[in-house]
Amino acid sequence: MPAMHPYRYIADDTAFRSWYANLPAEQYAVAVDLEAEFNLHIYGEHFCLLQVYDGTTAVAIDPQTVSIGLIKEFLENRQLLKITYDCASDRQLLYKNHGILMNCILDLRPAVQLLGLQKQGLSSVLEEILGIEPARGKKRFQQYNWTRRPVHEDALAYAIDDVVHLYRLRDALMQQLAAAGQTDRFLVENFAVQDTLPETDRKPGMLRGGRVRKLKPAQLKLLERLHAVREEAAREVNLPPNTVFPNRDLYALAAGQGNGDPAAIKPSRAMPAERYQRLVRDLSDILQSARG
């Protein structure tokens, strides 16, 4: 890994208050990003790290040890513009899990969409717009377990690296938007991000999308029942649902594909054997009742 940008790790309320109180009085914008867990290593969605850059100093704030109320005050501060990149899922997570409505946002993703960049991931945009090549080894942290403590130093380098470039990216994109006559349209689309409350009742990804629309009504109802039982097991053992029982196999059971026997599915080694056997029995009972 290349040398990381200097940063402070903030792990308690006293350090957070000191940092927040000492933001320059003329500070009207900060760059913000966060890292989260989305059913990849453990069950559920979790806010794991908040990165902030004020143009000079970068900080990594630990929401596991810093009071959520203090973080809420910061992210809901309407006197402070938060420069972000594609904040929709982060904003949804914060609102759903912690009641934090992040506002006063300048989300740069709509600018990239308006300019028609072919690759719109942040690393690709930084490379195309600013000539910043992705750091070697960066991909290995795209699936890092951010719930772990202490956070690995190289993972922190990855987390800080993205946020410190957002000021320059904002300036470059705004210049391109102005040249293309798209500034006003960008501002309208950016305001739309924060004019709508984040969705908190969306169905899980497995229960929406193209594949689900192919199911008959009875099959969809069956999938919802199977999904609920698997969800209960995943929550109980604190494992991602797809690890507990694969999505593709749950879908196949609902769609009547394969031999229709949950016991034929090879269990994950991470799943406790006794709990897996109980899950298989529950799935089998649901399938049996659906077959009449």
N, C-alpha and C positions, 0 to 999 in steps of 0.2 A: 504493500500500500504506500502511496505517496504521503508526504508529511501532511498532517491534517491542519485545517484552519484552527487557530487558537480558540478555545471555548472554555466556559465554566460549566461544571455539572452542579445543578441546584437540586438538593435532596431534602430540604426541610423548609418550613415556613419562614424561619428567620432569614435565611439566605434569599428566598424568593422576595420577601418584602423589601429587603435591602436593594436587590437588583431592580425591582419595579420602581421603587421610590427614587432611584438614581438615574432613571432614564432622563436624558436631557429634556429641559422644558420645551425646547423647540422641536422635539421628536413627534412627528405626526404620522409616521409610517414605520412599520416593522415587517420583516419577512417572516412568515410562519409556515411550519410544516409539522406533521406528527406521524408517529409510527404506531401501528395498532396490530392486534391479533384478530384475525377473522377466520375462526374455525379451522386453523391450519395445524396447530400443535396441541391445543387444548380446546375444551368446549366453549363456544360462545364468542362474542366480540368484546374486545378489551382495549381501552385507551392505555398505551404503554409509555409513550415518550412525547414531549412537546419540544420542538426546536424553534428558537427565535433568534433573528439577527437584526441588529439595529443600524447596520451600515458600518459598524466598528467592532462590536462585541457580539459573539455568538454564545448562546446558552442552550444547554440541554436540561429540561425540567422534568423531574421524575414524578408523575402523578400517583405513583404508588406510595409516596412519602410526603408529597406536598399536598396540602388541603385542596380538594376540588373547588371549594368556595373561592379560594384565592385565584385559581386558574380561571374560574368562571368570571370573576370580576375583570380580569385582564382581557379575556377573549370577547367579552360583551361590552368593552369600553368603546363607545361610539366616537370618542375623540382621537382614536388611534386606528389608522388604516392598516389592515392586515393584507399584505401581498402574499398570495397563495398560488398554487398550481393544481387545478382539478380537485377542489376541496369538497365536492358533493358527498362522497362516502364518509369523509372525516367529519363533516358537519352533521351528517345524519347520526353517526355513532355518538358524537358528543351530546346531541340533543336527546337521543333515545335513552342512553345509559346514565347521563349525568344532568340533564335539564339545561345544558349549556347551549345557548343560541348564538353561535359565533356570527358577528355582524360587522358592518363597515369593512367589507371585503373587496379586494381587487383581485379577482381570479383570472389568471392569465390564459387559462385553457381556451375560453371563447375567442381570444385574440388569435391563437394558433389555428383554430378552426376556420375563422374568417379569412386568414391568410392562405389557407389551403395547403399547409405543410403535409407532406405525405405521411411522415412518421410523427406521431403526436405524443409519445411518451416523453417525460421530462428530459431524460438523458439524451434522446435523439434531438430534441428541440435545442438543448444547450449546445450540442455539437454543431447543429446547422446554423443557429443564429449567432452564437458567441465563439464558435470554434473550440469549445471545451470538450475534449475527448473523455469518454467514461474512464474512470480509474480502473486499473487492472484489478481483477478479483471482485469487482463491485457486484456482479451478478449473484455471488454466493450469499449476499446479505438481503436479497430481495425476498427470501423466504426464511429469514432469520427469526428466531424465537425471541421476540421483544419482551416477553413476560419474564425472562430470566434476569436474575440479578447476581453479581454485578453485570452490567452491559459490557460486552467485549469492546476493547478500545478501538479495534478496526471497525466494528459495527457503528460506534459513535462517529468515526470519521466518515462513514457512508451517510449517516443521518445528517450530520452537519454540512456535508459537502453540497447537498442540493439546495439548502435554504440560503446559503451565503451568496448564491449566484442570482437570486430572484430580483434584486434591485437592478442589476445590469440587464437582465432579461426583460424586465418591465420597460426600461428606457428604450431598448432596441426594438421591442415589439410596438411600442407606441409610435416610434418614428416610422416604422413600416406601415402601420395602420393609417397614419396621417398621409403618407405618400399615396396610399391606395384609396383614400377618401372613405375609410371605414371606421373612423374614430367614434362618431356618434352611434353607429350601430353597435360597436363593441360596448360602449357605455350602457346602452339599453339592455344588452344581453347580460352584462355583468350585474346590473341592478336586479335583473330577474332572478339571479341566483339567491339573493337574500330577501326578496319580496315574498318568497314562498317558504312556508315552514317545512323543514325536512320531514319526509315520510317516516312514520314510526310503526306502521301496521302493514308494511309490505309483506307479502307471502315470501317464505324462503325461496331461494333461487331454484331449488328443485321442483317447486310447485308452480312455476311460471316458465314461460319461454316456449320455443317452437316445438320441442319434443312433447311437452305436456298437452299442447293444443291438439295433438294428434290422437289423444286418448278419448275414448267414449266417456260419457258422463259417469257411468257406473265404474269404469276403470279409474277415472280421476278421483272419485269418492273413495275407492279402495286404496289408491296411492296415498291419499291424505291420512287414512287410518294407519297404514303401514308406517308412514313418515312420523306420525305422532308417537307411536310405540318406540321407534328407533330413537327419536329425540329424547324421550324419557331415559332410555338406556345410556345415551351419550352424556346427558347431563349428570347422571348418577356416577359414571366412571370418569368424568372429566376428560373425555376424548372427543376429537372431531367426529361428527356424525358419519362422514364418509369413511373414517377409519373403523368405526364400530360395525357398519354394514354398508358396502359400497353403493353409491347412488345408482350405478348402472344396473346392479342386481335387484335393488328395490324397485326400480322402474320396470324391469323385466317381469317381476312377480305381478305387478299391477296390470301390465299389458298382456299377461298370459303367454309370455315368451319363455322358452326353455322348458325344463321339466317341472317348474312350479314348486320346487321343494327347497325351502330356505336352508335346510340342513345340508344341502349339497354345496353350499357356498363355503369356501375355505375361510376360516376365521382369521382375523388379524392377530398376530402374536402379542400385540399390545392390549388386547381385550381379555379380561379375566374369563377363564373357561366357564365357570359356573354362571356368570352373568350372561355370557354369550348363549349358553344353552337355554336359559330362561327367555332371552330375546327370540331365539329360533322358535321356541314353543309358542310365544305370543304371536309371532308373525304367522305361524302355521294355523293357529286358532282363527285368526282374522280371515285368512284365505279360505279355510274350511267353511266358515259361516257365510262368506260371500258366494261360495259355490253351491250353497243350499243343502 
